[in-house]
Amino acid sequence: MPATALPEADPHMPEKPRRSVRSILLWTTVSLLGAVSWGVLALARGEKISAVWLVVAALGSYAIAYRFYSRFIARRVLKPDDRRATPAERLEDGVDFHPTDRRVLLGHHFAAIAGAGPLVGPVLAVQMGYLPGTLWIVAGVIFAGAVQDMVVLFLSMRRDGKSLGQMARDEIGRVGGAAALVAVFAIMIILLGVLALVVVNALAHSPWGTFSVAMTLPIALFMGFWLHRIRPGRVVETSLIGVALLLPAIAGGSWIQSSSLASAFTLSPTTLVFCLIGYGFVASVLPVWMLLAPRDYLSTFMKIGTIALLAIGVVAAAPVLHADAVSRFAASGAGPVFAGSLFPFLFITIACGALSGFHALVSSGTTPKLIRKESQVRMIGYGAMLMESFVAIMALIAAAALEPGLFYAMNAPAGFLGATAQSASHAVAGLGFTISPGELTHAARAVQEQTLIARSGGAPTLAVGMSEIFSGVFGGTAMKAFWYHFAIMFEALFILTTVDAGTRVGRFMLQDMLGNVWKPMGRVNWKPGSWLCSGLVVAAWGYFLYTGATDPLGGINQLFPLFGIANQLLAAVALAVCTTVLIKSGRLRWAWVTGVPLAFVTVITFTAGWQKIFSGDPKVGFFAQRAKYADALDAGQVLPPAKTLDDMHTVVTNSTVDGVLITLFLLLVAVVIVSAAVVCVRAVRAPGTAATTEAPYVESRIDLPGQAGEPLVGARP
């Protein structure tokens, strides 16, 4: 019997029907559990709900979406062919292009896309209530976010790993493509600067976090050489070694913090800025197998392990969601955490975890240059995004499980709360919630912080929420401080992996852009070009980061209000490119897969942008804020967050810059969408005439290990 032949089936015990029955029973059970959980969440009227229902609803939805919807997209829309050589195989250079084990690549991709967004956005969005955020996170990832990541990854892989901006230029045309290149690169620098600032704020004066994060570098280098040089292909073995080294690094950080070595790892924000700039450059130019991929893979153990532990804690402790299902701030738009109504600002505040344009940069950056087989885009593109969405759900639970009084005392602005526990308690009471000065003081002491008042940004709130859940299951109240600082370190590690991968993606993007002017710059394996572009990218975001770290109103702090809208504008560009390619390639009947989320995110971002430009509310509109502070400045008044007249001048400048930039970004993205629409109309009117930019078909020489008797996806007879 040939090795690939299947044994004859016993006619009395047919295997396929039995498997089908088991499958039907399994997915019926999953569907029922998910439906019941959603029903409990939807029908709650004032009573407190256990967070367990939210976990079950999300996991059931993810399972069904991956099993059915992602497979539908792969088989009907994309049609991957494992007989076709990927860029990692055809263009392998040992630096940027390298066929990578799917498990390692899944870890790298997940670590690269999972930054601050899934941790911070859902925490802040609890102001709207837990239900709107939950619905957007789950529905958004299933029908938009994971679809975008998967389709962009596939299209870039078919085009030799081209960046999003370059694909836009090739598929949409010179005008729309040029607008996309400028918009994508400018937005990316802002996103990298914001992410890097979150890392700096998390690690500043934290010897535990700094030591543990620093130790991941030599561990990753060791893993890279072990897997690539010493024991090639031994992924499980390498994984066990990595975990065995990572756990002491985490535990050692706690010891370092209380030892005489603490001062060596207690770094100022400025020092951390230069460390990040240096690390970003090195990670961008070193071979991807040496540092970037193994470090991201290693970080994934930490990320997934912590989130899984948090999920276990939620199931074991069954914390109650103290936040309202839908708060009164959802309609009024007058919440103290951020201004704006549920539509459109919930969808801007929660980006990563539901739909994030930054992911399209990674899916058209490092990952398409590393993937071994085309069929793996489903697991890596769609699957990694579902994993990140679950991170967002767990972050939302951690925040929603806190008492509302503590939540608003931590996240409302300092000018509203005041500097003391008494003033903060009084301000929170004005919002309709209660927390005594003694309770605020006790909450800070429990996690060994001087104060928790006005610790805005989401990260401290998540850390407190995680410490509440963890301590309820592991160690009791005496362990709250440990879990709090562990969570802070976890958040820094979570975000840092996005900065290093993002820098490399930025280098690819800049090389693609400059390659349109001078061809050698477009070759990503040309060392002078890669070193120059890496230096330019880190210099760009490093400048904004340094200024922001030294000036609370300057640098990247100045551009931070653009983060949410800019990120979703990137998603609009990515989905426009995807829809255009589907239509040009004769898949008009399936264009709704990306076209519907494109229409939704376009409405969301342009509505939010319109309000940011033209709203008369100074808390929402940039130019309204500028007018308010300019009038106060003329009257010699100082308004918070400014503390001096010079600060008032800075706020006026910042508001003006933000208003002008958001206008420019909206115009550029509008050009991209209109250009894409023109190309699509032409392709529909004259099908088959649009030129394709796919790389030519080359037969793969890499065997994909699989089950005997199962043909490769897309295999040709």
N, C-alpha and C positions, 0 to 999 in steps of 0.2 A: 504494500500500500504506500503511495507517495506520502512524503512527510506532511504535505499540506492538505491531504484528504481527510475528511471527517469520517468517523466510524458510522456504519449503518445504524439508523435509529430503530429501536425496538418498537414494532407496530402496536404492542400492547401498552407501552408506556411512552407516549409521545412527549418529547421534551418541550417543544415550542409552545403547545397549549398550556402546559403546566407553568412555564415561565411567564406566559401571558397572564394567566390567572393570578399568579403571585404579584406580577407588576400592577395589574388592575387593583388588587386589594391594597397594595402598598400605597399607590398614588391616590386611591380613594380615601384611605385613612389620613394621609397627609393633607388632602384637600379639606376633609371634614374638620380636622384639628385647626387648620388655618382659618376656615370659615367661622367656626365657633369663636375663636379668639378675636377675630375682627368684629363679630357680632357683639361680644361682650364690651369691646372698646367703643363701638358706635352707639350702643344702647344705654351706656352709663349716663345717668342723670343726677349729678351732684354727689353720688357716693364715691368713695375712694376705690381705686382699682389697683390690683396687684400688678407689678411690673412683669410678672411671669407671662401674663396674657400677651403683652407686647412682644416679648421674645418669641413666643410660639407663633404668633401671627407673622412676624418678619421671617423667621426661619422657614415656615411652611411656604410662604410666597416665594422666597429665594429658590427653594428646592424645585417647585413647580416651574418657575421661570427658566431655570437652567436646564431642566430635563426636557422641556417642551419648546419654549420660545427660542432659546439660543440654538437648539438643534434645528428648528425650522429655518432660522436665519442662515445657519451654516449650510444646510442641505439645499435649500431652495433659492436663496439670494446670492450667497458668496460662492458656493460649490468649490471648496478647497480640493486640491489635487496633490496627494502625497507623492506622486511620481514626478512632480515638478520640483526642481532644485530651488531652494530659497536663496536669498542673497547671502545668508550666513555660509552656505556651502559654496556658491559660485564665486563669491568675492572674498573668501576667507583670507585675512591678513594677520591674524593673531593680535590685533589691536582693537579694532572697532567691530569687524565682522568675524564672528566665531560661533559655530554651531554649539548650542548650549543645551544641557539636559533640561527637559521641560520643568522638572521640579525646581531646579536652581533658577530658571528663568521666571517661573511663576513667583518665586520669592523676590527676585529682583524687581519684577514689574510691580508687584503689590507694594513693595517698600518704596519704589520710586513715585507711585501715584498717591500713596496714603500719607499726606502731609498734615498741615494744621487744620485743613478744612473739616474733615470728619470728626475732629476732636472739639473744635471751637465753635463752628457754625451751629450745630444742633444745640449746644449749651445756651448760646445767646438766643436762639429761636424759641426756647422754652417760655420766653416772655409772651409769645402768642398762644401758649398752651401746648400740651404734649401731642394732641391729636393731629393738628395741621402738619407739624413737622414730621410725624411718623408717616402720614399718608404720602407726603412729598418724597421722603427718603425712599420708601419702598416702591411706590409706583414710578417715581422718577428714575431710579436705577434700572428697573426692569425694562421700561419702554424707551428710555433716553440715554442715561449715563453708560450702562453696560453695552448698549447697542453702538453708541458712538465709539467707545474704546475698541470694541471688536472689529467694527467695519474699518475704522481708520488704520488699525494694525494690519488688517488684510490688504487694504489698498496700498499702504506704504511698502509692505513686504513684496507686493507684485511690481513695485517701482523702485527696486534696489534700495529700499530704506529711505526714500526721499522724505524731507521734512514737510510738515503741514503747509508752510508758506510756499515752498517750491512746488508741491502738488497743486496748490491753488493757482499758481502762475501757469503751470503746464496745462491744467484742465480748464481753467476759466478764461484765460487770456491775459494779455500783458497789463491791461488797465486794472481789471479786478485782481489779478495776481500781484501786481505791484502794491495795491492797497492792502492786500492780505499780508504780504511780506512785512511791510512797515508796521501794520497794526499788531501782528502776531509777535514780532520781535520786541516792540516797545512794551506791549502788555506783559510779555514774559519777563523782562527785566524788573518790572514792578512786582510781579508775583514772587520772583526769586528774592528780591530785597525784603519783602514782607515776611516770607518764610524764614529767611535768615535772621531777621530781627526777633522773631518768636524764639528761635534757638538761643540767641544771645540773652534774651530776657530770662529764659528758663535756666540757663547754665551759669549766669553771672553770680558770683559769690556762692556757688554750690559745689563744694569739693566732691561730694558723692556723685552728682550727675556728671561733672567734668571727668572724673577718673573713669567711671564706667563707660562713658561714651568714647573716651580716648583709647581705652583698652580694646574696643572693637576693631581698631585699625590694625594692630599687629596680629590679632586673631584672624581677621579677614585675609591678610596677606599670607599667613600660614595656610589657611584653608585653600586659597587660590593656587599656591604652589603645590600643595598636597594633591589637589584634584587634577591639576593640569600637568604637573611634572613628575611627582613622586608616585602617585597611585591614580593614574588617569581613569576616569569613569566611575570611581568608587564613591558615588554620591551619598549613599547611606552611611558609609564609614566616615566620610568627611563631615556629614551632618552631626553624627554622634560626637566627633571630636570638637566641633564648633560649640555644641550645646554644653559639653563638659567644661570647656574653657569660659564660655559666656557666664554661666551661673556663678563661678567664683569672682568674676569681674564685677558682677552686680552686687554680690554680698560684700566684696572687698571695698566697694564704694562706701558702704555704711561704716566699715571699720576706719577707712581713711578719714572720714568726716570727723571722727572723734579722736584721731591720733595726732602726733606731732607733724605728720606730713600734710595735714589739712591746708596749711598755708601755701604749699607748692601747687595745689590744685584749686586754690581760691583765686579765680581770675576776674579782673575787671571787665566791664563790657567792651572797652576799647581793645584790650588784649584779645578777647574772644573774637572780635571783628577780624583782626589780622590773622588769627588762627584759622578762621573759616575761609577767608580769602585764599590763604595758602593751600588749605585742604581742597577747596573747590578746584583750584588750578591743577593740582597733582592728580586728583581723581578724574579730571577731564582728559588728561594726556596719557596716563598710564594705560597699558593694555586692559581691556575691560574685564578679562578673566582674572587679572592679578589683584584688583582691589574692589572695584565698583560692584561687580556681580556677586562675589562671595560676601562682601560686607552687607549688601542689601539682603541677600539670602539669610545671613546670620541675624540681621535685624528682624527679619520676618518671624523667626522663632520667638523672639522677645515680644513682638507685637501681637502675634496670634496667641501666644501663650498667655499673655496678660489679659487679652480680651476674652479668651476662653475661660480663664480663671474668674473674670468678672461675671461672665454669664453663669458659671456654676454658683458664684456667690449670690446672684440675683435669684436663681432657682431655689437655692438653699434657704436664703433669708426671706425671700418673697417680699421685698420692700414695697411699701405703698407709694403710689405716685401722688405726691402732695400738690403738684401743680394742677391747675384747672385743665379740663379737656380742651376748652377753647376759652381763652381769657378775654376780658373786655378790651384789652389793648389791641387785639387782632383787628377789630373794626375801627377803633378810634385813631389808631396810628400814633397815639401820644404816649407810648411806653417810655420808661426811663432808661432802658438799656440801649435801644436804638429807635430812631424815629421812622415813621412810615407804617402804612397799613399792611395787612396780610398780603394782599395783592398790590404790588408785585414783590414786596421786599422780603417776604419769607423765602421766596425762590432765589433771591440774591444772597441772603444771609446763609442759607444752607446750599452750598455748591457741591464740594467734595462729599461723597456719600450718596448723592442723587444724580447730579450732572455737573461735570467740571471740564472746562475747556483745557485746563492744564494737562489733563490726562491725554488729550489728543496729541500734545507735544511729545509725551513719552512714547505713546503708541506709534508715532512717526519719527522717533529718535533712536534710542538705544535698542528697544525691544525688537523691532523688525530686522535688525542686523544680527540678532542672536538666535532667532527661532529656527529650529531644525526642520520641522515639517509643517505644511500649511494647515493641517487639521488641528494643530495645537493652538490656533488663534482663538478657538472657542473657550478652551480652558483658561488660557492666559488673559485674553481680552475681556471676555464676559465674566469668567469666574473670579478673577482678581477684583473686579469692580463690585461684585456681590459681596466679597469679603470686606471691602472697604465700607460698603453700605451698612454691614452689620456693626462695624466699628462705630459708625455714626449713631446707630440705634442705641448701642450701649452707652455712648456719651450722653445722648438725650435722656436715657433712664437715670444715669448718675445725677444729672442736674434736676430732673423732674422729681426725684425722690427726696430732695432737700426741702426743708420748710421754706415756703415762699419768702418769709421775712428774711432769712439768711441769704437766699438767692439774690434778692434785690439789694440787700445791704452790701453784697460783694460786687454786684455788677452795675449798679447805678453810678453816675459820675460823681467825683469827689466834690464838685461844686454844689451838687444837690444834697449830698449826705452830710457834708461837714467833716471835721477832723476827729471828732470824738465819738465814743460809743453812744453817749446821750443824744447827740445831734443826729446820728445815723438812725437810732431807734425812733426818734421823733419824725424824721423824714419818711421812713418806711411806714409808719403809722398813717401818714398822710396819703399813702398809696392804698390803704385799706388792709394792710398786713401788720402783724405784731411780732416784735422780737425785742426783748428787754436788753438794756445795756449789759447786764450781767451775763445774759446768754451769748451776746456777741463776744464778750471778753473770754468766756469759757470756751467757745468754739475756736478762737484763735490759740488759746493755750493748749487745747487738746491736740493740735497739730504743730505745736512749738513755733508759732508765728507771733510776731508782735501785734499784728492787727490783720483782720480780713476785710476791713472796710474799704470799699472802692477798689477792690482787686479785680478790675474789669479786664476784659479780653477773653474770658472763657476758660483759660487754662487753669487758674487757681480754683475756680468753681468745680471743674471736672475733677481735680485732684482731691478736693474735699468730699465730693460725692463718691469717688472711688474709695476713699479711706473709710467712709461711713459703711459702704457695702462690704468691703473686705474685712473690716474690724468686726462686723456683725457675725462673720463666719470663722475668720482666722485670727484668733488672739484677743478679741475683746477690745474695750476702749483703751487699754494700755498700749495697743499697737497702732492707734490712729496716726500718731506722728510718723511712725515708720512707713505706713502705707501712703501717707500724704507725700512724703519726700520721694518715695518710690515712684509714685504717679508723676511727679514733676520730672524726674529723670526719664521715665518712660515717654513722656510727651516730647522731651528734647530729642531723644533717640528717634522717635517716630518721625519728627519733622526733618532732622538732619539728612536722612536718606533721600528726601525730596530735593534738597539743595544740591547735593553732589550729582545726582542724576540729571537734574534740571540744568546744571552748568554744562554738562556734556551735551545735552540736547541743544542748548543755546549755541554751543560751538558748531554743531552740525548745521543749525539754521543759518548762522552767520556765514559759514562756508558755502552753503547753497546760494545765499544771496550774492556774495562776492563772486561766486563762480559764474554768475550771469554776466559779469563784467570781464573777469579774467579766468579762463578755464582751469588753470592749475589750482586755484583756491577752492574749487568745487570738489577736488579729490580729498576725501576725508582722511586718507592714509598718507597724505603728503605732510611730513612733519613740520616744515616751516609754517604751512598754512594752519595746521591744527594748533600749534603752539601760539601763533599770533592771535588766532580767533579766540582761543581759550583765555588768553590774557586780556583781550578786549572785553569779553563777556564778564569775567570776574571783576575787572576794573569798573564796569558800568554798575553792576548791582552792589559791588563793594563800596563805591563812592556814596551811594544813597544809604547804604547800611551804616557806614562810618558816621556820616552826618546825623543820621537818626539816632545812633547810639550816644552821641555827644550833645545833641540838642533835642529836647522832648517835642519841639514843634517843627523840627527841620528834617531834611533828608527824606527817608522812606516814611517817616511819620506824616510828612506833608502829603504823600501819595496814598497813604493807607485807605482813605475813604473811597478810592477807586477800585479797591481790590475785588469786591464782590461783583460789581457790574462788568469790570474788565474780564474777569474770569469767565463769566457767562457769555460775553461777546465772543470770546475765543471758541466757545462751544458752538455758537451760531456759525462762525466761519467753518469749523470742522464739519458740521452737519450739512452746510451748503456744498462743500467739496464732495462729501459722500453722496449726496443726492444727485449732484451733477454727473459724477462718474457712473452711478447706477443707470441713469437715463441714457448717457452717451454709449454705454456698453450694451444697450438693448434690453435692459431690465426695468422698463418703465412700470410694469405691473407690480413690481416690488419696491418702487421708489418711496411708497408711503412709510416704509420701515424707518427711514431717516427723515423723510419729508415732514411727517407729523410732528416729531420732536423739534425739527427745525422751526416750523411755524410757531410752536408753543414758546420756545426759548427766545425767538425774535420778538414776539409780542411782549414777553416778560422784560427783556433787557431794554427795549426801546421805550416801554412805558416807564420803567424805572429811570432811564436816562432823561426822558422828557421831564419827569418830576424833579430830578436833580438839577436840571438847568432852569426850569421855569417856575417851580413851586415858590409861593410867597412865604412859606414857613421856613424860618432860618434854620430849623433843625433838620430840614429836608433839602432845601434848595441851596446850592453852592453860592449863587449870586445874591440870593436873599440873605444868606449868612454874611457875605461880604458887605452888603449895604448896612446891615445891623452893626457890624463892628466898625465900619468906616464912620457911621454916624456917632457911635459912642466915642470913637477916637477924636472926632472933631470937638466933642463936648468934654474931652479930657477924662473920660471914664475908662475904667479897666474892668472887663468882663471875663469870667472864667471860660476856658482854662488859662487865659493869659494872666500874668502876674505883674507885668510892667507895661508901660506904653510901647516899648520895643516889641514885646510879645504881641501886642495888639496889631502893630504893623505886620508882623509875621502871619498872624491869622488872616488878615485881609489879603495878603499875598497868596497864602495857601489856598484860600477859597477861590481866588481868581484863577490860579493855575489849575486847580481841580476842575472848575467849570469849563475852562477852555479845553483841557485834555479830554474830558468826557464828551464834549461836543465833537472834537476831532475824531475820537474813536468811533463814535456813532456814525459819522459821515463816512469813514473808511469802511466800516462793516456794511453800511448801506450800499456802497459801491460794489463790494464783493457780492452781496446777495443779488443786486440787480444784474450784475454781469453774469452771475451763475444762472439766473432766470432766463436771460437772453440766450445763453448757450443751450439750456435745456429745451427752450421752445424750438430752436433751430434743429436740435437733435430729434425732436418728436416729429417735426414737419418733414425732415429728410433722414429717416432712420438708416443707419449703416454708413453714413458719410462722415461722421465725426471721427477724427483721428484718435487712436488710443496711445497712451504713453506707457503702457505695460512693457516690462522687459520681455524679450523673446523667451519662448519656452526652451528650457534645457532639462534633459532627463537627469533625475537625481541619482547619485551613486551611493547615497547613505541609506542603509537598511534601517527600517524602523522596527524594533523588536515589538512583537505583538502576539496575539493568540493564534495558534495554528488554525488554518482554515478560514481566517477572517481576512478578506482582501483589504488592501489599503484604501483609504478614502479617495474616491476619484480615480482609482486604478483603471488603467486602460487594458482591455482584453489582449 
